[in-house]
Amino acid sequence: MDEILKFFLEYKEMIFAIVLSIFLGIEVISHVPAVLHTPLMSGSNAIHGVVIIGAIIVMGHADTVIPQILGFIAVILGTLNVVGGFVVTDRMLEMFKKKKN
């Protein structure tokens, strides 16, 4: 129990920032109109490109097999998220195009 209390006292500013950002994120996302929610979220999935770059760097500096495996999994999942985000965005934009008769 003392270690937990010591941890909270040592990192209270970081914990406060994380809790505050959680509440702020919930508040911001809850006020996004439903029409914009899917393109906004799918576009933000493209930020996973940073995860892909980080995973490639981790894999390049890895000395053992475990970081290489975790980096490979991160590259695969990040790539799936980026591609999925763009697919969803393309589908949403397709809905707003005029239909040909």
Contacts in CASP RR format, 6 or more apart in sequence:
PFRMAT RR
TARGET T0000
AUTHOR 0000-0000-0000
METHOD contacts of the structure
MODEL  1
MDEILKFFLEYKEMIFAIVLSIFLGIEVISHVPAVLHTPLMSGSNAIHGV
VIIGAIIVMGHADTVIPQILGFIAVILGTLNVVGGFVVTDRMLEMFKKKK
N
8 15 0 8 1.000
29 37 0 8 1.000
32 40 0 8 1.000
38 88 0 8 1.000
38 89 0 8 1.000
38 92 0 8 1.000
39 88 0 8 1.000
39 89 0 8 1.000
39 92 0 8 1.000
39 93 0 8 1.000
41 88 0 8 1.000
42 84 0 8 1.000
42 85 0 8 1.000
42 86 0 8 1.000
42 87 0 8 1.000
42 88 0 8 1.000
42 89 0 8 1.000
42 92 0 8 1.000
43 85 0 8 1.000
43 86 0 8 1.000
43 89 0 8 1.000
45 81 0 8 1.000
45 82 0 8 1.000
45 84 0 8 1.000
45 85 0 8 1.000
45 86 0 8 1.000
45 88 0 8 1.000
46 82 0 8 1.000
46 85 0 8 1.000
46 86 0 8 1.000
48 78 0 8 1.000
48 79 0 8 1.000
48 81 0 8 1.000
48 82 0 8 1.000
49 78 0 8 1.000
49 82 0 8 1.000
51 74 0 8 1.000
51 78 0 8 1.000
51 81 0 8 1.000
52 74 0 8 1.000
52 75 0 8 1.000
52 78 0 8 1.000
52 79 0 8 1.000
52 82 0 8 1.000
54 74 0 8 1.000
55 70 0 8 1.000
55 71 0 8 1.000
55 72 0 8 1.000
55 74 0 8 1.000
55 75 0 8 1.000
55 78 0 8 1.000
56 71 0 8 1.000
56 75 0 8 1.000
58 67 0 8 1.000
58 70 0 8 1.000
58 71 0 8 1.000
58 74 0 8 1.000
59 67 0 8 1.000
59 68 0 8 1.000
59 71 0 8 1.000
59 72 0 8 1.000
59 75 0 8 1.000
60 68 0 8 1.000
61 67 0 8 1.000
62 68 0 8 1.000
62 71 0 8 1.000
END
